[in-house]
Every structure is written in C-alpha cells, then in structure tokens.
Amino acid sequence: MNHSISEVWQRVLGTQPDPPHWLVFGCAAAALLAILPHPLWRVSRNVVTIAHEGGHGLVALLTGRRLDSIRLHSDTSGLTVSSGRPTGPGMILTAAAGYLAPSLLGLGGAALLAAGRITALLWISILLLAAMLIMIRNAFGLLSVVLTGGAFFAVSWYGSAQLQATFAYLGVWFLLLAGVRPVIELQRKRRLGGARDSDADQLARLTGVGALLWVTLFLVVALACLLAGGSQLLG
C-alpha cells in the first residue's frame, strides 16, 4: 500500500511526455464544438458555471471575506454568497473574479501542460472541486461538482497516459475557449435590458466605473488568456 501511495505521489509530482500534435489540435476542435452549437453549450456551460462560482468563492476567501454558500442551478446560473464589508477592495475583487476565473484557470492549466504536468493538473482540479464541494448548498450543485470531480478522478486513477492527456488538454482548451462566450452573452443581455444585477453592474455600483468598461475588461482578459494559453498548448 505504501508503495502504491509513493508511486502515485511520484506520478503527480513528475512530468509526462507531450502528446502528439494531432491530439492537441483534436482537443481544440472538440472543445470548440462543445461551445458553439447551442444544445451542446446548454450542457457544457455547467462546467463554466462551476469555474465562475468557484472563482467568486476562492477570491472571497483570499480577500478575508467569509464564504457562506455556493449554489449551481440547472439553467447554468449560479450564486455565491459571502459575508464581509459590502464595499471596498475585497468586495470588488470577489465580484470581478467570476467572469475572469474560467479563462485564468485555463491559462494556469496551459502552463502546467506546457511543463508536462498532466497528472498534477488532474489532481489539482480534483482538490479544487473537493474544496468547492464543501460549500455547495443545493442538490443540483452537489451533483454537478461530484460528477465533474468523479470524471477527473476516474481518468487520473484508471486512465491510460493518452486518455489522461486527452482529458487534460480538452479541459484546458474548453476553459480557454469557453471563457469568451459568457462575456459576449452578458453584454447581449445587458443591451436587451436584462442582467441588471450582473457582476458588471454590481462592479459599476461599487466603483463608479461603467458596467460596459467592466465587460470590456472581462473580454480583453478572456481573449488574452486564450491567445497566451493557446500559444503554450500549441508550442
């Protein structure tokens, strides 16, 4: 048993060989397919919601706020509740983290993959999902996080090296590409008079900086992460 634990630990800390280029490009194409057609996006967007709400929660904790609950809903919306000062840097960073989180996580994942840390990426993802699970307060949210974490665990524990690489590259490409679409959808809703209490509008009230400028910031960061992360994956 001790040998098994040592072996797993060495795999997590060690590096794995780069997958063939056709696999990297294939994962990029599959990730793009998962976000473009609306029926597929209605399902795959749940992964973005997990990253979005997880970003709110993580930054709330890092800025000294008390994280009370996270809820994920079947319509791909979510809600993260934290306690603390209703204004100030902590609240601003927490509100800004949601739309930035998928792309920044994708960028971090791309850096790990570029360094050959495929298994490490899978286990870091499992740990983040496990930490998030503690704060989930509704049934659909529990199911979503458990299924996502279970998929990561099954692939990392039982999957071949090629399956692990495929799963990791597909996940990172998905986060990098999918980080852009919710920002565009947000501005479309705002233009039509909806989403009056969106993260961008909350930030406008907190900072006095127009909501459109916050949406622009979200989009610039998402595109920059896609460019930088994609370059690492393809390099």
PyMOL commands that set and color helices and strands:
alter all, ss='L'
color gray80, all
select helices_A, chain A and resi 2-13+21-35+38-62+89-114+118-133+139-158+161-178+181-191+199-207+211-234
alter helices_A, ss='H'
color red, helices_A
select strands_A, chain A and resi 66-72+78-83
alter strands_A, ss='S'
color yellow, strands_A
deselect
rebuild
show_as cartoon
